[in-house]
């Protein structure tokens, strides 16, 4: 909703929460907080979709988050 007056604030807040959750749920070595391949697959899928959307808008997840996802 780029035309909405609060869209920039929503995007910043969502980005901040996403980065926080990736850092919380994925260890630096790629270990995932949930001991389930199904949940891991879902988290990786959603992270990939999000990264692609960010790239389409000229942004990206931080390098440390991308490294955690790659290791998973």
PDB file of N, CA, C, O and CB in Angstrom:
ATOM      1  N   UNK A   1       0.835  -1.192   0.000  1.00  0.00           N
ATOM      2  CA  UNK A   1       0.000   0.000   0.000  1.00  0.00           C
ATOM      3  C   UNK A   1       0.876   1.250   0.000  1.00  0.00           C
ATOM      4  O   UNK A   1       0.838   2.016   0.963  1.00  0.00           O
ATOM      5  CB  UNK A   1      -0.948   0.001   1.217  1.00  0.00           C
ATOM      6  N   UNK A   2       1.650   1.475  -1.034  1.00  0.00           N
ATOM      7  CA  UNK A   2       2.587   2.596  -1.024  1.00  0.00           C
ATOM      8  C   UNK A   2       1.914   3.969  -0.909  1.00  0.00           C
ATOM      9  O   UNK A   2       2.542   4.926  -0.455  1.00  0.00           O
ATOM     10  CB  UNK A   2       3.417   2.557  -2.271  1.00  0.00           C
ATOM     11  N   UNK A   3       0.668   4.073  -1.308  1.00  0.00           N
ATOM     12  CA  UNK A   3      -0.005   5.370  -1.239  1.00  0.00           C
ATOM     13  C   UNK A   3      -0.538   5.686   0.161  1.00  0.00           C
ATOM     14  O   UNK A   3      -0.881   6.833   0.448  1.00  0.00           O
ATOM     15  CB  UNK A   3      -1.145   5.408  -2.236  1.00  0.00           C
ATOM     16  N   UNK A   4      -0.607   4.700   1.012  1.00  0.00           N
ATOM     17  CA  UNK A   4      -1.127   4.928   2.364  1.00  0.00           C
ATOM     18  C   UNK A   4      -0.123   5.765   3.155  1.00  0.00           C
ATOM     19  O   UNK A   4       1.086   5.561   3.043  1.00  0.00           O
ATOM     20  CB  UNK A   4      -1.411   3.573   3.093  1.00  0.00           C
ATOM     21  N   UNK A   5      -0.615   6.686   3.937  1.00  0.00           N
ATOM     22  CA  UNK A   5       0.269   7.605   4.659  1.00  0.00           C
ATOM     23  C   UNK A   5       1.148   6.905   5.694  1.00  0.00           C
ATOM     24  O   UNK A   5       2.187   7.443   6.075  1.00  0.00           O
ATOM     25  CB  UNK A   5      -0.553   8.670   5.341  1.00  0.00           C
ATOM     26  N   UNK A   6       0.758   5.726   6.154  1.00  0.00           N
ATOM     27  CA  UNK A   6       1.557   5.013   7.151  1.00  0.00           C
ATOM     28  C   UNK A   6       2.392   3.876   6.556  1.00  0.00           C
ATOM     29  O   UNK A   6       3.045   3.143   7.298  1.00  0.00           O
ATOM     30  CB  UNK A   6       0.652   4.460   8.222  1.00  0.00           C
ATOM     31  N   UNK A   7       2.380   3.721   5.244  1.00  0.00           N
ATOM     32  CA  UNK A   7       3.050   2.563   4.649  1.00  0.00           C
ATOM     33  C   UNK A   7       4.553   2.538   4.943  1.00  0.00           C
ATOM     34  O   UNK A   7       5.106   1.467   5.191  1.00  0.00           O
ATOM     35  CB  UNK A   7       2.823   2.554   3.147  1.00  0.00           C
ATOM     36  N   UNK A   8       5.212   3.670   4.920  1.00  0.00           N
ATOM     37  CA  UNK A   8       6.656   3.699   5.202  1.00  0.00           C
ATOM     38  C   UNK A   8       6.938   3.253   6.641  1.00  0.00           C
ATOM     39  O   UNK A   8       7.894   2.518   6.888  1.00  0.00           O
ATOM     40  CB  UNK A   8       7.226   5.122   4.963  1.00  0.00           C
ATOM     41  N   UNK A   9       6.119   3.690   7.573  1.00  0.00           N
ATOM     42  CA  UNK A   9       6.288   3.285   8.971  1.00  0.00           C
ATOM     43  C   UNK A   9       6.017   1.793   9.134  1.00  0.00           C
ATOM     44  O   UNK A   9       6.736   1.112   9.866  1.00  0.00           O
ATOM     45  CB  UNK A   9       5.354   4.098   9.890  1.00  0.00           C
ATOM     46  N   UNK A  10       4.997   1.279   8.466  1.00  0.00           N
ATOM     47  CA  UNK A  10       4.699  -0.163   8.526  1.00  0.00           C
ATOM     48  C   UNK A  10       5.860  -0.972   7.974  1.00  0.00           C
ATOM     49  O   UNK A  10       6.239  -2.002   8.532  1.00  0.00           O
ATOM     50  CB  UNK A  10       3.411  -0.490   7.743  1.00  0.00           C
ATOM     51  N   UNK A  11       6.415  -0.497   6.880  1.00  0.00           N
ATOM     52  CA  UNK A  11       7.530  -1.217   6.253  1.00  0.00           C
ATOM     53  C   UNK A  11       8.748  -1.239   7.174  1.00  0.00           C
ATOM     54  O   UNK A  11       9.366  -2.288   7.355  1.00  0.00           O
ATOM     55  CB  UNK A  11       7.899  -0.571   4.902  1.00  0.00           C
ATOM     56  N   UNK A  12       9.094  -0.103   7.749  1.00  0.00           N
ATOM     57  CA  UNK A  12      10.234  -0.049   8.677  1.00  0.00           C
ATOM     58  C   UNK A  12      10.015  -0.968   9.874  1.00  0.00           C
ATOM     59  O   UNK A  12      10.919  -1.701  10.276  1.00  0.00           O
ATOM     60  CB  UNK A  12      10.465   1.393   9.161  1.00  0.00           C
ATOM     61  N   UNK A  13       8.817  -0.926  10.436  1.00  0.00           N
ATOM     62  CA  UNK A  13       8.499  -1.750  11.606  1.00  0.00           C
ATOM     63  C   UNK A  13       8.550  -3.239  11.238  1.00  0.00           C
ATOM     64  O   UNK A  13       9.130  -4.040  11.971  1.00  0.00           O
ATOM     65  CB  UNK A  13       7.101  -1.380  12.169  1.00  0.00           C
ATOM     66  N   UNK A  14       7.952  -3.602  10.119  1.00  0.00           N
ATOM     67  CA  UNK A  14       7.970  -4.994   9.683  1.00  0.00           C
ATOM     68  C   UNK A  14       9.374  -5.491   9.404  1.00  0.00           C
ATOM     69  O   UNK A  14       9.721  -6.618   9.759  1.00  0.00           O
ATOM     70  CB  UNK A  14       7.122  -5.161   8.452  1.00  0.00           C
ATOM     71  N   UNK A  15      10.177  -4.661   8.774  1.00  0.00           N
ATOM     72  CA  UNK A  15      11.567  -5.014   8.486  1.00  0.00           C
ATOM     73  C   UNK A  15      12.330  -5.249   9.788  1.00  0.00           C
ATOM     74  O   UNK A  15      13.052  -6.237   9.920  1.00  0.00           O
ATOM     75  CB  UNK A  15      12.253  -3.904   7.652  1.00  0.00           C
ATOM     76  N   UNK A  16      12.168  -4.351  10.734  1.00  0.00           N
ATOM     77  CA  UNK A  16      12.855  -4.461  12.029  1.00  0.00           C
ATOM     78  C   UNK A  16      12.446  -5.748  12.744  1.00  0.00           C
ATOM     79  O   UNK A  16      13.295  -6.454  13.289  1.00  0.00           O
ATOM     80  CB  UNK A  16      12.541  -3.233  12.919  1.00  0.00           C
ATOM     81  N   UNK A  17      11.139  -6.056  12.744  1.00  0.00           N
ATOM     82  CA  UNK A  17      10.667  -7.279  13.394  1.00  0.00           C
ATOM     83  C   UNK A  17      11.179  -8.529  12.679  1.00  0.00           C
ATOM     84  O   UNK A  17      11.563  -9.502  13.328  1.00  0.00           O
ATOM     85  CB  UNK A  17       9.139  -7.297  13.442  1.00  0.00           C
ATOM     86  N   UNK A  18      11.185  -8.505  11.350  1.00  0.00           N
ATOM     87  CA  UNK A  18      11.662  -9.650  10.588  1.00  0.00           C
ATOM     88  C   UNK A  18      13.129  -9.927  10.893  1.00  0.00           C
ATOM     89  O   UNK A  18      13.499 -11.069  11.169  1.00  0.00           O
ATOM     90  CB  UNK A  18      11.467  -9.414   9.089  1.00  0.00           C
ATOM     91  N   UNK A  19      13.956  -8.908  10.847  1.00  0.00           N
ATOM     92  CA  UNK A  19      15.385  -9.072  11.138  1.00  0.00           C
ATOM     93  C   UNK A  19      15.572  -9.607  12.560  1.00  0.00           C
ATOM     94  O   UNK A  19      16.382 -10.504  12.793  1.00  0.00           O
ATOM     95  CB  UNK A  19      16.141  -7.724  10.963  1.00  0.00           C
ATOM     96  N   UNK A  20      14.822  -9.054  13.496  1.00  0.00           N
ATOM     97  CA  UNK A  20      14.903  -9.509  14.888  1.00  0.00           C
ATOM     98  C   UNK A  20      14.553 -10.995  14.992  1.00  0.00           C
ATOM     99  O   UNK A  20      15.233 -11.742  15.696  1.00  0.00           O
ATOM    100  CB  UNK A  20      13.959  -8.675  15.785  1.00  0.00           C
ATOM    101  N   UNK A  21      13.511 -11.423  14.304  1.00  0.00           N
ATOM    102  CA  UNK A  21      13.084 -12.817  14.387  1.00  0.00           C
ATOM    103  C   UNK A  21      14.050 -13.766  13.683  1.00  0.00           C
ATOM    104  O   UNK A  21      14.267 -14.880  14.159  1.00  0.00           O
ATOM    105  CB  UNK A  21      11.702 -12.968  13.796  1.00  0.00           C
ATOM    106  N   UNK A  22      14.629 -13.352  12.568  1.00  0.00           N
ATOM    107  CA  UNK A  22      15.626 -14.200  11.912  1.00  0.00           C
ATOM    108  C   UNK A  22      16.822 -14.386  12.844  1.00  0.00           C
ATOM    109  O   UNK A  22      17.327 -15.499  12.992  1.00  0.00           O
ATOM    110  CB  UNK A  22      16.077 -13.581  10.552  1.00  0.00           C
ATOM    111  N   UNK A  23      17.268 -13.315  13.463  1.00  0.00           N
ATOM    112  CA  UNK A  23      18.407 -13.402  14.384  1.00  0.00           C
ATOM    113  C   UNK A  23      18.070 -14.229  15.617  1.00  0.00           C
ATOM    114  O   UNK A  23      18.943 -14.881  16.188  1.00  0.00           O
ATOM    115  CB  UNK A  23      18.856 -12.005  14.807  1.00  0.00           C
ATOM    116  N   UNK A  24      16.820 -14.204  16.023  1.00  0.00           N
ATOM    117  CA  UNK A  24      16.393 -14.967  17.196  1.00  0.00           C
ATOM    118  C   UNK A  24      16.188 -16.449  16.872  1.00  0.00           C
ATOM    119  O   UNK A  24      16.532 -17.306  17.686  1.00  0.00           O
ATOM    120  CB  UNK A  24      15.104 -14.378  17.760  1.00  0.00           C
ATOM    121  N   UNK A  25      15.640 -16.760  15.710  1.00  0.00           N
ATOM    122  CA  UNK A  25      15.248 -18.133  15.403  1.00  0.00           C
ATOM    123  C   UNK A  25      16.290 -18.944  14.640  1.00  0.00           C
ATOM    124  O   UNK A  25      16.268 -20.174  14.685  1.00  0.00           O
ATOM    125  CB  UNK A  25      13.997 -18.113  14.622  1.00  0.00           C
ATOM    126  N   UNK A  26      17.200 -18.272  13.943  1.00  0.00           N
ATOM    127  CA  UNK A  26      18.255 -18.969  13.195  1.00  0.00           C
ATOM    128  C   UNK A  26      19.599 -18.683  13.855  1.00  0.00           C
ATOM    129  O   UNK A  26      20.012 -17.528  13.964  1.00  0.00           O
ATOM    130  CB  UNK A  26      18.271 -18.529  11.693  1.00  0.00           C
ATOM    131  N   UNK A  27      20.273 -19.735  14.291  1.00  0.00           N
ATOM    132  CA  UNK A  27      21.607 -19.562  14.868  1.00  0.00           C
ATOM    133  C   UNK A  27      22.599 -19.243  13.750  1.00  0.00           C
ATOM    134  O   UNK A  27      22.310 -19.470  12.575  1.00  0.00           O
ATOM    135  CB  UNK A  27      22.048 -20.839  15.651  1.00  0.00           C
ATOM    136  N   UNK A  28      23.744 -18.727  14.113  1.00  0.00           N
ATOM    137  CA  UNK A  28      24.760 -18.361  13.119  1.00  0.00           C
ATOM    138  C   UNK A  28      25.182 -19.560  12.269  1.00  0.00           C
ATOM    139  O   UNK A  28      25.562 -19.395  11.110  1.00  0.00           O
ATOM    140  CB  UNK A  28      25.983 -17.764  13.814  1.00  0.00           C
ATOM    141  N   UNK A  29      25.117 -20.766  12.840  1.00  0.00           N
ATOM    142  CA  UNK A  29      25.495 -21.964  12.087  1.00  0.00           C
ATOM    143  C   UNK A  29      24.336 -22.540  11.268  1.00  0.00           C
ATOM    144  O   UNK A  29      24.487 -23.575  10.619  1.00  0.00           O
ATOM    145  CB  UNK A  29      26.017 -23.023  13.038  1.00  0.00           C
ATOM    146  N   UNK A  30      23.173 -21.865  11.298  1.00  0.00           N
ATOM    147  CA  UNK A  30      22.030 -22.302  10.516  1.00  0.00           C
ATOM    148  C   UNK A  30      21.005 -23.132  11.273  1.00  0.00           C
ATOM    149  O   UNK A  30      19.950 -23.457  10.729  1.00  0.00           O
ATOM    150  CB  UNK A  30      22.506 -23.074   9.369  1.00  0.00           C
ATOM    151  N   UNK A  31      21.298 -23.478  12.517  1.00  0.00           N
ATOM    152  CA  UNK A  31      20.350 -24.253  13.310  1.00  0.00           C
ATOM    153  C   UNK A  31      19.085 -23.433  13.524  1.00  0.00           C
ATOM    154  O   UNK A  31      19.151 -22.236  13.803  1.00  0.00           O
ATOM    155  CB  UNK A  31      20.969 -24.670  14.668  1.00  0.00           C
ATOM    156  N   UNK A  32      17.929 -24.087  13.392  1.00  0.00           N
ATOM    157  CA  UNK A  32      16.650 -23.391  13.526  1.00  0.00           C
ATOM    158  C   UNK A  32      16.033 -23.689  14.885  1.00  0.00           C
ATOM    159  O   UNK A  32      16.195 -24.791  15.408  1.00  0.00           O
ATOM    160  CB  UNK A  32      15.683 -23.799  12.394  1.00  0.00           C
ATOM    161  N   UNK A  33      15.335 -22.731  15.456  1.00  0.00           N
ATOM    162  CA  UNK A  33      14.771 -22.846  16.801  1.00  0.00           C
ATOM    163  C   UNK A  33      13.756 -23.980  16.925  1.00  0.00           C
ATOM    164  O   UNK A  33      13.680 -24.624  17.971  1.00  0.00           O
ATOM    165  CB  UNK A  33      14.117 -21.543  17.192  1.00  0.00           C
ATOM    166  N   UNK A  34      12.986 -24.230  15.885  1.00  0.00           N
ATOM    167  CA  UNK A  34      12.007 -25.315  15.904  1.00  0.00           C
ATOM    168  C   UNK A  34      12.694 -26.597  15.437  1.00  0.00           C
ATOM    169  O   UNK A  34      13.396 -26.587  14.425  1.00  0.00           O
ATOM    170  CB  UNK A  34      10.769 -24.980  15.002  1.00  0.00           C
ATOM    171  N   UNK A  35      12.507 -27.666  16.140  1.00  0.00           N
ATOM    172  CA  UNK A  35      13.122 -28.939  15.766  1.00  0.00           C
ATOM    173  C   UNK A  35      12.195 -29.699  14.818  1.00  0.00           C
ATOM    174  O   UNK A  35      11.769 -30.821  15.091  1.00  0.00           O
ATOM    175  CB  UNK A  35      13.435 -29.794  17.028  1.00  0.00           C
ATOM    176  N   UNK A  36      11.905 -29.056  13.714  1.00  0.00           N
ATOM    177  CA  UNK A  36      10.986 -29.619  12.732  1.00  0.00           C
ATOM    178  C   UNK A  36      11.416 -29.160  11.346  1.00  0.00           C
ATOM    179  O   UNK A  36      11.557 -27.962  11.098  1.00  0.00           O
ATOM    180  CB  UNK A  36       9.514 -29.198  13.029  1.00  0.00           C
ATOM    181  N   UNK A  37      11.622 -30.115  10.445  1.00  0.00           N
ATOM    182  CA  UNK A  37      11.993 -29.752   9.081  1.00  0.00           C
ATOM    183  C   UNK A  37      10.856 -29.014   8.379  1.00  0.00           C
ATOM    184  O   UNK A  37      11.096 -28.197   7.491  1.00  0.00           O
ATOM    185  CB  UNK A  37      12.380 -30.999   8.285  1.00  0.00           C
ATOM    186  N   UNK A  38       9.622 -29.303   8.780  1.00  0.00           N
ATOM    187  CA  UNK A  38       8.475 -28.623   8.172  1.00  0.00           C
ATOM    188  C   UNK A  38       8.494 -27.140   8.527  1.00  0.00           C
ATOM    189  O   UNK A  38       8.327 -26.292   7.650  1.00  0.00           O
ATOM    190  CB  UNK A  38       7.147 -29.269   8.634  1.00  0.00           C
ATOM    191  N   UNK A  39       8.695 -26.821   9.800  1.00  0.00           N
ATOM    192  CA  UNK A  39       8.745 -25.417  10.209  1.00  0.00           C
ATOM    193  C   UNK A  39       9.960 -24.716   9.617  1.00  0.00           C
ATOM    194  O   UNK A  39       9.873 -23.555   9.217  1.00  0.00           O
ATOM    195  CB  UNK A  39       8.769 -25.306  11.734  1.00  0.00           C
ATOM    196  N   UNK A  40      11.087 -25.410   9.558  1.00  0.00           N
ATOM    197  CA  UNK A  40      12.284 -24.844   8.946  1.00  0.00           C
ATOM    198  C   UNK A  40      12.018 -24.522   7.478  1.00  0.00           C
ATOM    199  O   UNK A  40      12.351 -23.435   7.007  1.00  0.00           O
ATOM    200  CB  UNK A  40      13.477 -25.814   9.079  1.00  0.00           C
ATOM    201  N   UNK A  41      11.421 -25.461   6.762  1.00  0.00           N
ATOM    202  CA  UNK A  41      11.125 -25.252   5.342  1.00  0.00           C
ATOM    203  C   UNK A  41      10.203 -24.055   5.151  1.00  0.00           C
ATOM    204  O   UNK A  41      10.412 -23.245   4.248  1.00  0.00           O
ATOM    205  CB  UNK A  41      10.488 -26.510   4.732  1.00  0.00           C
ATOM    206  N   UNK A  42       9.186 -23.940   5.998  1.00  0.00           N
ATOM    207  CA  UNK A  42       8.259 -22.818   5.915  1.00  0.00           C
ATOM    208  C   UNK A  42       8.979 -21.496   6.181  1.00  0.00           C
ATOM    209  O   UNK A  42       8.770 -20.516   5.466  1.00  0.00           O
ATOM    210  CB  UNK A  42       7.106 -23.005   6.908  1.00  0.00           C
ATOM    211  N   UNK A  43       9.825 -21.473   7.212  1.00  0.00           N
ATOM    212  CA  UNK A  43      10.560 -20.245   7.544  1.00  0.00           C
ATOM    213  C   UNK A  43      11.507 -19.855   6.410  1.00  0.00           C
ATOM    214  O   UNK A  43      11.620 -18.676   6.075  1.00  0.00           O
ATOM    215  CB  UNK A  43      11.352 -20.427   8.858  1.00  0.00           C
ATOM    216  N   UNK A  44      12.186 -20.837   5.818  1.00  0.00           N
ATOM    217  CA  UNK A  44      13.085 -20.548   4.703  1.00  0.00           C
ATOM    218  C   UNK A  44      12.310 -20.065   3.486  1.00  0.00           C
ATOM    219  O   UNK A  44      12.749 -19.148   2.792  1.00  0.00           O
ATOM    220  CB  UNK A  44      13.906 -21.785   4.343  1.00  0.00           C
ATOM    221  N   UNK A  45      11.170 -20.673   3.227  1.00  0.00           N
ATOM    222  CA  UNK A  45      10.343 -20.260   2.094  1.00  0.00           C
ATOM    223  C   UNK A  45       9.889 -18.810   2.258  1.00  0.00           C
ATOM    224  O   UNK A  45      10.000 -18.012   1.327  1.00  0.00           O
ATOM    225  CB  UNK A  45       9.121 -21.187   1.951  1.00  0.00           C
ATOM    226  N   UNK A  46       9.386 -18.480   3.425  1.00  0.00           N
ATOM    227  CA  UNK A  46       8.905 -17.123   3.667  1.00  0.00           C
ATOM    228  C   UNK A  46      10.048 -16.113   3.646  1.00  0.00           C
ATOM    229  O   UNK A  46       9.875 -14.986   3.183  1.00  0.00           O
ATOM    230  CB  UNK A  46       8.172 -17.053   5.004  1.00  0.00           C
ATOM    231  N   UNK A  47      11.198 -16.508   4.139  1.00  0.00           N
ATOM    232  CA  UNK A  47      12.366 -15.620   4.110  1.00  0.00           C
ATOM    233  C   UNK A  47      12.833 -15.375   2.679  1.00  0.00           C
ATOM    234  O   UNK A  47      13.245 -14.267   2.338  1.00  0.00           O
ATOM    235  CB  UNK A  47      13.514 -16.215   4.943  1.00  0.00           C
ATOM    236  N   UNK A  48      12.768 -16.405   1.845  1.00  0.00           N
ATOM    237  CA  UNK A  48      13.154 -16.254   0.439  1.00  0.00           C
ATOM    238  C   UNK A  48      12.198 -15.322  -0.294  1.00  0.00           C
ATOM    239  O   UNK A  48      12.635 -14.452  -1.047  1.00  0.00           O
ATOM    240  CB  UNK A  48      13.192 -17.620  -0.259  1.00  0.00           C
ATOM    241  N   UNK A  49      10.917 -15.493  -0.084  1.00  0.00           N
ATOM    242  CA  UNK A  49       9.920 -14.610  -0.713  1.00  0.00           C
ATOM    243  C   UNK A  49      10.146 -13.171  -0.255  1.00  0.00           C
ATOM    244  O   UNK A  49      10.091 -12.240  -1.058  1.00  0.00           O
ATOM    245  CB  UNK A  49       8.468 -15.070  -0.365  1.00  0.00           C
ATOM    246  N   UNK A  50      10.397 -13.000   1.031  1.00  0.00           N
ATOM    247  CA  UNK A  50      10.622 -11.656   1.570  1.00  0.00           C
ATOM    248  C   UNK A  50      11.876 -11.030   0.978  1.00  0.00           C
ATOM    249  O   UNK A  50      11.862  -9.858   0.603  1.00  0.00           O
ATOM    250  CB  UNK A  50      10.731 -11.703   3.095  1.00  0.00           C
ATOM    251  N   UNK A  51      12.960 -11.794   0.890  1.00  0.00           N
ATOM    252  CA  UNK A  51      14.195 -11.261   0.313  1.00  0.00           C
ATOM    253  C   UNK A  51      13.968 -10.848  -1.137  1.00  0.00           C
ATOM    254  O   UNK A  51      14.459  -9.802  -1.561  1.00  0.00           O
ATOM    255  CB  UNK A  51      15.332 -12.301   0.403  1.00  0.00           C
ATOM    256  N   UNK A  52      13.242 -11.641  -1.893  1.00  0.00           N
ATOM    257  CA  UNK A  52      12.965 -11.292  -3.297  1.00  0.00           C
ATOM    258  C   UNK A  52      12.136 -10.011  -3.382  1.00  0.00           C
ATOM    259  O   UNK A  52      12.383  -9.172  -4.249  1.00  0.00           O
ATOM    260  CB  UNK A  52      12.226 -12.452  -4.009  1.00  0.00           C
ATOM    261  N   UNK A  53      11.167  -9.854  -2.503  1.00  0.00           N
ATOM    262  CA  UNK A  53      10.360  -8.632  -2.493  1.00  0.00           C
ATOM    263  C   UNK A  53      11.212  -7.428  -2.115  1.00  0.00           C
ATOM    264  O   UNK A  53      11.079  -6.357  -2.706  1.00  0.00           O
ATOM    265  CB  UNK A  53       9.179  -8.772  -1.518  1.00  0.00           C
ATOM    266  N   UNK A  54      12.085  -7.604  -1.133  1.00  0.00           N
ATOM    267  CA  UNK A  54      12.987  -6.513  -0.746  1.00  0.00           C
ATOM    268  C   UNK A  54      13.900  -6.135  -1.909  1.00  0.00           C
ATOM    269  O   UNK A  54      14.095  -4.951  -2.181  1.00  0.00           O
ATOM    270  CB  UNK A  54      13.829  -6.914   0.483  1.00  0.00           C
ATOM    271  N   UNK A  55      14.459  -7.128  -2.595  1.00  0.00           N
ATOM    272  CA  UNK A  55      15.339  -6.849  -3.731  1.00  0.00           C
ATOM    273  C   UNK A  55      14.594  -6.099  -4.831  1.00  0.00           C
ATOM    274  O   UNK A  55      15.169  -5.225  -5.480  1.00  0.00           O
ATOM    275  CB  UNK A  55      15.925  -8.152  -4.287  1.00  0.00           C
ATOM    276  N   UNK A  56      13.339  -6.425  -5.046  1.00  0.00           N
ATOM    277  CA  UNK A  56      12.547  -5.749  -6.079  1.00  0.00           C
ATOM    278  C   UNK A  56      12.364  -4.271  -5.762  1.00  0.00           C
ATOM    279  O   UNK A  56      12.157  -3.454  -6.660  1.00  0.00           O
ATOM    280  CB  UNK A  56      11.183  -6.420  -6.228  1.00  0.00           C
ATOM    281  N   UNK A  57      12.443  -3.934  -4.467  1.00  0.00           N
ATOM    282  CA  UNK A  57      12.300  -2.534  -4.078  1.00  0.00           C
ATOM    283  C   UNK A  57      13.648  -1.881  -3.780  1.00  0.00           C
ATOM    284  O   UNK A  57      13.696  -0.771  -3.251  1.00  0.00           O
ATOM    285  CB  UNK A  57      11.396  -2.423  -2.863  1.00  0.00           C
ATOM    286  N   UNK A  58      14.747  -2.568  -4.120  1.00  0.00           N
ATOM    287  CA  UNK A  58      16.077  -1.989  -3.923  1.00  0.00           C
ATOM    288  C   UNK A  58      16.654  -2.171  -2.539  1.00  0.00           C
ATOM    289  O   UNK A  58      17.619  -1.494  -2.185  1.00  0.00           O
ATOM    290  CB  UNK A  58      16.031  -0.555  -4.223  1.00  0.00           C
ATOM    291  N   UNK A  59      16.091  -3.067  -1.744  1.00  0.00           N
ATOM    292  CA  UNK A  59      16.564  -3.297  -0.380  1.00  0.00           C
ATOM    293  C   UNK A  59      17.018  -4.754  -0.241  1.00  0.00           C
ATOM    294  O   UNK A  59      16.975  -5.520  -1.203  1.00  0.00           O
ATOM    295  CB  UNK A  59      15.448  -2.964   0.659  1.00  0.00           C
ATOM    296  N   UNK A  60      17.446  -5.119   0.950  1.00  0.00           N
ATOM    297  CA  UNK A  60      17.880  -6.483   1.215  1.00  0.00           C
ATOM    298  C   UNK A  60      17.884  -6.730   2.718  1.00  0.00           C
ATOM    299  O   UNK A  60      17.936  -5.798   3.520  1.00  0.00           O
ATOM    300  CB  UNK A  60      19.281  -6.745   0.612  1.00  0.00           C
ATOM    301  N   UNK A  61      17.829  -8.009   3.078  1.00  0.00           N
ATOM    302  CA  UNK A  61      18.063  -8.371   4.468  1.00  0.00           C
ATOM    303  C   UNK A  61      19.534  -8.100   4.783  1.00  0.00           C
ATOM    304  O   UNK A  61      20.365  -8.105   3.874  1.00  0.00           O
ATOM    305  CB  UNK A  61      17.686  -9.873   4.739  1.00  0.00           C
ATOM    306  N   UNK A  62      19.870  -7.863   6.051  1.00  0.00           N
ATOM    307  CA  UNK A  62      21.279  -7.661   6.415  1.00  0.00           C
ATOM    308  C   UNK A  62      22.105  -8.915   6.113  1.00  0.00           C
ATOM    309  O   UNK A  62      21.579 -10.028   6.104  1.00  0.00           O
ATOM    310  CB  UNK A  62      21.401  -7.292   7.913  1.00  0.00           C
ATOM    311  N   UNK A  63      23.384  -8.724   5.870  1.00  0.00           N
ATOM    312  CA  UNK A  63      24.272  -9.835   5.529  1.00  0.00           C
ATOM    313  C   UNK A  63      24.269 -10.938   6.581  1.00  0.00           C
ATOM    314  O   UNK A  63      24.297 -12.119   6.234  1.00  0.00           O
ATOM    315  CB  UNK A  63      25.678  -9.325   5.339  1.00  0.00           C
ATOM    316  N   UNK A  64      24.234 -10.573   7.860  1.00  0.00           N
ATOM    317  CA  UNK A  64      24.257 -11.621   8.888  1.00  0.00           C
ATOM    318  C   UNK A  64      23.002 -12.484   8.834  1.00  0.00           C
ATOM    319  O   UNK A  64      23.064 -13.683   9.105  1.00  0.00           O
ATOM    320  CB  UNK A  64      24.398 -10.998  10.278  1.00  0.00           C
ATOM    321  N   UNK A  65      21.868 -11.886   8.489  1.00  0.00           N
ATOM    322  CA  UNK A  65      20.629 -12.660   8.350  1.00  0.00           C
ATOM    323  C   UNK A  65      20.710 -13.575   7.126  1.00  0.00           C
ATOM    324  O   UNK A  65      20.309 -14.737   7.191  1.00  0.00           O
ATOM    325  CB  UNK A  65      19.404 -11.716   8.235  1.00  0.00           C
ATOM    326  N   UNK A  66      21.221 -13.056   6.024  1.00  0.00           N
ATOM    327  CA  UNK A  66      21.368 -13.872   4.822  1.00  0.00           C
ATOM    328  C   UNK A  66      22.312 -15.038   5.086  1.00  0.00           C
ATOM    329  O   UNK A  66      22.066 -16.144   4.604  1.00  0.00           O
ATOM    330  CB  UNK A  66      21.883 -13.021   3.646  1.00  0.00           C
ATOM    331  N   UNK A  67      23.384 -14.820   5.838  1.00  0.00           N
ATOM    332  CA  UNK A  67      24.315 -15.900   6.176  1.00  0.00           C
ATOM    333  C   UNK A  67      23.621 -16.985   7.002  1.00  0.00           C
ATOM    334  O   UNK A  67      23.818 -18.175   6.755  1.00  0.00           O
ATOM    335  CB  UNK A  67      25.525 -15.342   6.948  1.00  0.00           C
ATOM    336  N   UNK A  68      22.818 -16.581   7.969  1.00  0.00           N
ATOM    337  CA  UNK A  68      22.087 -17.559   8.795  1.00  0.00           C
ATOM    338  C   UNK A  68      21.146 -18.391   7.936  1.00  0.00           C
ATOM    339  O   UNK A  68      21.048 -19.606   8.107  1.00  0.00           O
ATOM    340  CB  UNK A  68      21.290 -16.847   9.910  1.00  0.00           C
ATOM    341  N   UNK A  69      20.456 -17.731   7.014  1.00  0.00           N
ATOM    342  CA  UNK A  69      19.526 -18.447   6.133  1.00  0.00           C
ATOM    343  C   UNK A  69      20.285 -19.377   5.185  1.00  0.00           C
ATOM    344  O   UNK A  69      19.852 -20.504   4.945  1.00  0.00           O
ATOM    345  CB  UNK A  69      18.669 -17.446   5.323  1.00  0.00           C
ATOM    346  N   UNK A  70      21.397 -18.919   4.657  1.00  0.00           N
ATOM    347  CA  UNK A  70      22.208 -19.771   3.768  1.00  0.00           C
ATOM    348  C   UNK A  70      22.703 -21.024   4.496  1.00  0.00           C
ATOM    349  O   UNK A  70      22.694 -22.120   3.935  1.00  0.00           O
ATOM    350  CB  UNK A  70      23.411 -18.977   3.217  1.00  0.00           C
ATOM    351  N   UNK A  71      23.128 -20.853   5.733  1.00  0.00           N
ATOM    352  CA  UNK A  71      23.629 -21.990   6.496  1.00  0.00           C
ATOM    353  C   UNK A  71      22.519 -22.993   6.805  1.00  0.00           C
ATOM    354  O   UNK A  71      22.788 -24.182   6.975  1.00  0.00           O
ATOM    355  CB  UNK A  71      24.272 -21.510   7.792  1.00  0.00           C
ATOM    356  N   UNK A  72      21.294 -22.527   6.876  1.00  0.00           N
ATOM    357  CA  UNK A  72      20.179 -23.447   7.126  1.00  0.00           C
ATOM    358  C   UNK A  72      19.929 -24.293   5.913  1.00  0.00           C
ATOM    359  O   UNK A  72      19.029 -25.133   5.921  1.00  0.00           O
ATOM    360  CB  UNK A  72      18.907 -22.687   7.508  1.00  0.00           C
TER     361      UNK A  72
END
